Amino acid sequence: MIHRREFLSGLLASAAAPAAGARRPNFIVILADDLGYADLACYGSRRNRTPHLDRMAAEGVRFTDAYVPVPYCAPSRGTLLTGRYPFRHGLVRNPAPDAGINDAGLPASEITLPEALKPLGYTSSCIGKWHLGHTPEFLPRTQGFDEYYGILYSNDMRPVQIVHNERVVEYPVVQAKLTRDYTERGNRFIEQNRDKPFFLYLSHAMPHKPLAASEDFYTPEVPGSLYTNVIEELDWSVGQVLRRVAELGLEKDTLVVFLSDNGPWFGGETPFRGMKSRTWEGGLRVPLIARWPGRIPAGLVSREVCGSWDLFPTICSLAGAQVPKDRVIDGRDIFPLMTTPGAKSPHEAIYCMQGEQLHVIRSGKWKLHVRSAGASTTQPGAGADWVDPRGPDGITIVAQHEQARPSQHPGLQTGDAAKEMMLFDLETDPGEQRDVAAQNPDVVRRLKSMFDAVDKQVPKIPPRPLGHAARGGVRRLKGGELRYDLEPKRP
C-alpha cells in the first residue's frame, strides 16, 4: 500500500480537468444519527411531518434498500468517508472517552472523501458529530477537512463540548440548539464557498439520545412528542440547506444526499425487525435520498441493493477524482441508480458486521445471517421507567422526562428465534419473520461460499477487554479542554 501523501500527489497529476467554462460539482452529505427507516413520511411515518425531505425525495431519488455496514455509529461513519468496510479501514468499535476508549480512530493511512477531493480544488467542512477518534492523531483536520465544528463523539458521551478545529469553544453545551447551530454554520460555509467547489459533511447529533429540540419545535403541550419535535427540526434543517443552495443559484451544480448512520434507538420507527446494535434489517437498512436538479430525474425510486460505502466512489467519479488503486474499495459508483430507471445494483452481494466479525450477506432478495443477530426484544429488566446510566453532561435537555424508554422498541420483536445460518427472502418477508434456510439449501450454500471468501479477508481482531464503563459505570470527565482525565472523586 502506497503512502497517503503519494496517492494524493498522484491524484492531482491525473485528475480529469472540467470542461471549459464548467465547474466541478459541489457535494453536500447530510447524515442523521440513529434515524429510523420509517421516521420520515416519505418512508412511511404517520406521526412525523417531514415536508422538506419528502420534497427532496419527490424531486430526486429515494432508495428503498440502502444499507450501512454495521448497526452503530463510528465504523459506519468510517465506511461512508472511505468506501471501505470496517474490517478494511480498521475502526470496528466506537471511541468513547467516558468508557476509556481513547485509542480507537480512523487510521491516518486511510484516504477519505475530503482528501480525495482536495487536490481538485475542493474546500471541505465537517460540521457536527465526528466519532472517528477524539485524540489529536484522529481529529477531522488530520483527515482532510479544512474546518471542523461540533461534538467529537456521541452527544451522550462525557464531556459534551463543542470543538472548533482543535479547540474547545463551548462547554457546557445547550443541546437544544445543536440542530439549528449546525444548520446555520453549514449554510455559512455554502455561502462562503459559493464560487468554488466544496464538500459539506453535515453530521447531525439528532435523533441520538439524549433527544433535544429548540423552543421553536418543542411542543410540551403534546405529551410524548419530543421525538417527533426532533425529527421535524431535522427536516427543517434540510429545508434550510436546500433553500440556501437555491438562493445562491447552485442547485444545478450541487448533489445533496441524506441518510442515517444506522437504524433507530428506542423511540424511533422502522417497519423491520430489530433496531440499532443488531444486524436485523432494523439496525442496518436506512433511508437514503439524493437530489440534483437537472441530473437526477424527479420521483425516481430505486429498489436496488446499495450501501453507504457507495458514496465514496460515486462522488469521486462525479468530481473527476481517482479512486485509490492500492487498496480494496468496496463501494461502487451508483450514480446510474440515481439517474436511470431500471438500472441494476453493481453488487453481487453486500456484507455487514457486528463488532469484530462479519455477520451477514445479502445477495438480491436473499439475506443470510451466518452468525446470529441476537434477540430483537428489549433487554431484560429495562422497564418503562428505566433511566440511562450515562447521564447527560451539561445543559442538554429541554424535557428529560420525555426521553424515549425501552418500552418504545422501534422495530418488530416477533419472528423465528435468532440463531446461526438463518435465511430470509426479503422480497416476501422484509420483516425477517420466517427462516427459510431448510427450504433453500442451494441458496444457503451459494451465499455461505461467498461469505466465506470475504470472511477470510477479515483480520483476527481481539475483543476489547471490558472497560471502566462495562465494569461499573461511566467515567465522569471534566470538559473545557481536549483532554480526558478522570474528575477527582467527590468527598
VENKA-V746275 format. One record per residue. N is the residue number from 1. RES is the residue in three letters. SS is DSSP state (@ for helix, = for strand, . for the rest). Layout:
# VENKA-V746275
n={N	N}
res={RES	RES}
ss={SS	SS}
This chain:
# VENKA-V746275
n={1	2	3	4	5	6	7	8	9	10	11	12	13	14	15	16	17	18	19	20	21	22	23	24	25	26	27	28	29	30	31	32	33	34	35	36	37	38	39	40	41	42	43	44	45	46	47	48	49	50	51	52	53	54	55	56	57	58	59	60	61	62	63	64	65	66	67	68	69	70	71	72	73	74	75	76	77	78	79	80	81	82	83	84	85	86	87	88	89	90	91	92	93	94	95	96	97	98	99	100	101	102	103	104	105	106	107	108	109	110	111	112	113	114	115	116	117	118	119	120	121	122	123	124	125	126	127	128	129	130	131	132	133	134	135	136	137	138	139	140	141	142	143	144	145	146	147	148	149	150	151	152	153	154	155	156	157	158	159	160	161	162	163	164	165	166	167	168	169	170	171	172	173	174	175	176	177	178	179	180	181	182	183	184	185	186	187	188	189	190	191	192	193	194	195	196	197	198	199	200	201	202	203	204	205	206	207	208	209	210	211	212	213	214	215	216	217	218	219	220	221	222	223	224	225	226	227	228	229	230	231	232	233	234	235	236	237	238	239	240	241	242	243	244	245	246	247	248	249	250	251	252	253	254	255	256	257	258	259	260	261	262	263	264	265	266	267	268	269	270	271	272	273	274	275	276	277	278	279	280	281	282	283	284	285	286	287	288	289	290	291	292	293	294	295	296	297	298	299	300	301	302	303	304	305	306	307	308	309	310	311	312	313	314	315	316	317	318	319	320	321	322	323	324	325	326	327	328	329	330	331	332	333	334	335	336	337	338	339	340	341	342	343	344	345	346	347	348	349	350	351	352	353	354	355	356	357	358	359	360	361	362	363	364	365	366	367	368	369	370	371	372	373	374	375	376	377	378	379	380	381	382	383	384	385	386	387	388	389	390	391	392	393	394	395	396	397	398	399	400	401	402	403	404	405	406	407	408	409	410	411	412	413	414	415	416	417	418	419	420	421	422	423	424	425	426	427	428	429	430	431	432	433	434	435	436	437	438	439	440	441	442	443	444	445	446	447	448	449	450	451	452	453	454	455	456	457	458	459	460	461	462	463	464	465	466	467	468	469	470	471	472	473	474	475	476	477	478	479	480	481	482	483	484	485	486	487	488	489	490	491}
res={MET	ILE	HIS	ARG	ARG	GLU	PHE	LEU	SER	GLY	LEU	LEU	ALA	SER	ALA	ALA	ALA	PRO	ALA	ALA	GLY	ALA	ARG	ARG	PRO	ASN	PHE	ILE	VAL	ILE	LEU	ALA	ASP	ASP	LEU	GLY	TYR	ALA	ASP	LEU	ALA	CYS	TYR	GLY	SER	ARG	ARG	ASN	ARG	THR	PRO	HIS	LEU	ASP	ARG	MET	ALA	ALA	GLU	GLY	VAL	ARG	PHE	THR	ASP	ALA	TYR	VAL	PRO	VAL	PRO	TYR	CYS	ALA	PRO	SER	ARG	GLY	THR	LEU	LEU	THR	GLY	ARG	TYR	PRO	PHE	ARG	HIS	GLY	LEU	VAL	ARG	ASN	PRO	ALA	PRO	ASP	ALA	GLY	ILE	ASN	ASP	ALA	GLY	LEU	PRO	ALA	SER	GLU	ILE	THR	LEU	PRO	GLU	ALA	LEU	LYS	PRO	LEU	GLY	TYR	THR	SER	SER	CYS	ILE	GLY	LYS	TRP	HIS	LEU	GLY	HIS	THR	PRO	GLU	PHE	LEU	PRO	ARG	THR	GLN	GLY	PHE	ASP	GLU	TYR	TYR	GLY	ILE	LEU	TYR	SER	ASN	ASP	MET	ARG	PRO	VAL	GLN	ILE	VAL	HIS	ASN	GLU	ARG	VAL	VAL	GLU	TYR	PRO	VAL	VAL	GLN	ALA	LYS	LEU	THR	ARG	ASP	TYR	THR	GLU	ARG	GLY	ASN	ARG	PHE	ILE	GLU	GLN	ASN	ARG	ASP	LYS	PRO	PHE	PHE	LEU	TYR	LEU	SER	HIS	ALA	MET	PRO	HIS	LYS	PRO	LEU	ALA	ALA	SER	GLU	ASP	PHE	TYR	THR	PRO	GLU	VAL	PRO	GLY	SER	LEU	TYR	THR	ASN	VAL	ILE	GLU	GLU	LEU	ASP	TRP	SER	VAL	GLY	GLN	VAL	LEU	ARG	ARG	VAL	ALA	GLU	LEU	GLY	LEU	GLU	LYS	ASP	THR	LEU	VAL	VAL	PHE	LEU	SER	ASP	ASN	GLY	PRO	TRP	PHE	GLY	GLY	GLU	THR	PRO	PHE	ARG	GLY	MET	LYS	SER	ARG	THR	TRP	GLU	GLY	GLY	LEU	ARG	VAL	PRO	LEU	ILE	ALA	ARG	TRP	PRO	GLY	ARG	ILE	PRO	ALA	GLY	LEU	VAL	SER	ARG	GLU	VAL	CYS	GLY	SER	TRP	ASP	LEU	PHE	PRO	THR	ILE	CYS	SER	LEU	ALA	GLY	ALA	GLN	VAL	PRO	LYS	ASP	ARG	VAL	ILE	ASP	GLY	ARG	ASP	ILE	PHE	PRO	LEU	MET	THR	THR	PRO	GLY	ALA	LYS	SER	PRO	HIS	GLU	ALA	ILE	TYR	CYS	MET	GLN	GLY	GLU	GLN	LEU	HIS	VAL	ILE	ARG	SER	GLY	LYS	TRP	LYS	LEU	HIS	VAL	ARG	SER	ALA	GLY	ALA	SER	THR	THR	GLN	PRO	GLY	ALA	GLY	ALA	ASP	TRP	VAL	ASP	PRO	ARG	GLY	PRO	ASP	GLY	ILE	THR	ILE	VAL	ALA	GLN	HIS	GLU	GLN	ALA	ARG	PRO	SER	GLN	HIS	PRO	GLY	LEU	GLN	THR	GLY	ASP	ALA	ALA	LYS	GLU	MET	MET	LEU	PHE	ASP	LEU	GLU	THR	ASP	PRO	GLY	GLU	GLN	ARG	ASP	VAL	ALA	ALA	GLN	ASN	PRO	ASP	VAL	VAL	ARG	ARG	LEU	LYS	SER	MET	PHE	ASP	ALA	VAL	ASP	LYS	GLN	VAL	PRO	LYS	ILE	PRO	PRO	ARG	PRO	LEU	GLY	HIS	ALA	ALA	ARG	GLY	GLY	VAL	ARG	ARG	LEU	LYS	GLY	GLY	GLU	LEU	ARG	TYR	ASP	LEU	GLU	PRO	LYS	ARG	PRO}
ss={.	.	.	@	@	@	@	@	@	@	@	@	@	@	.	.	.	.	.	.	.	.	.	.	.	=	=	=	=	=	=	=	.	.	.	.	.	.	.	.	@	@	@	.	.	.	.	.	.	.	@	@	@	@	@	@	@	@	.	.	=	=	=	=	=	=	=	.	.	.	.	.	@	@	@	@	@	@	@	@	@	@	.	.	.	@	@	@	@	.	.	.	.	.	.	=	@	@	@	.	=	.	.	.	.	.	.	.	.	.	.	.	@	@	@	@	@	@	.	.	.	.	=	=	=	=	=	=	.	.	.	.	.	.	.	@	@	@	.	@	@	@	@	.	.	.	=	=	=	=	.	.	.	.	.	.	.	.	.	.	.	=	=	=	.	.	=	=	=	=	.	.	.	.	@	@	@	@	@	@	@	@	@	@	@	@	@	@	@	@	@	@	.	.	.	.	.	=	=	=	=	=	=	.	.	.	.	.	.	.	.	.	.	.	.	.	.	.	.	.	.	.	.	.	.	@	@	@	@	@	@	@	@	@	@	@	@	@	@	@	@	@	@	@	@	@	@	.	.	.	@	@	@	=	=	=	=	=	=	=	.	.	.	.	.	.	.	.	.	.	.	.	=	.	.	.	.	.	.	.	@	@	@	@	=	=	=	=	=	=	=	.	.	.	.	.	.	.	.	=	=	=	.	.	.	=	=	.	.	@	@	@	@	@	@	@	@	@	@	.	.	.	.	.	.	.	.	.	.	.	.	.	.	.	@	@	@	@	@	.	.	.	.	.	.	.	.	.	.	=	=	=	=	=	.	.	=	=	=	=	=	=	=	.	.	=	=	=	=	.	.	.	.	.	.	.	.	.	.	.	.	.	.	.	.	.	.	.	.	.	.	.	.	.	.	.	.	.	.	@	@	@	.	.	.	.	.	.	.	.	.	=	.	.	.	.	.	.	.	.	.	=	=	=	=	.	.	.	.	.	.	.	.	.	.	.	.	.	.	.	@	@	@	@	@	@	@	@	@	@	@	@	@	@	@	.	.	.	.	.	.	.	.	.	.	.	.	@	@	@	@	@	.	.	.	.	=	.	.	.	.	.	.	.	.	=	.	.	.	.	.}
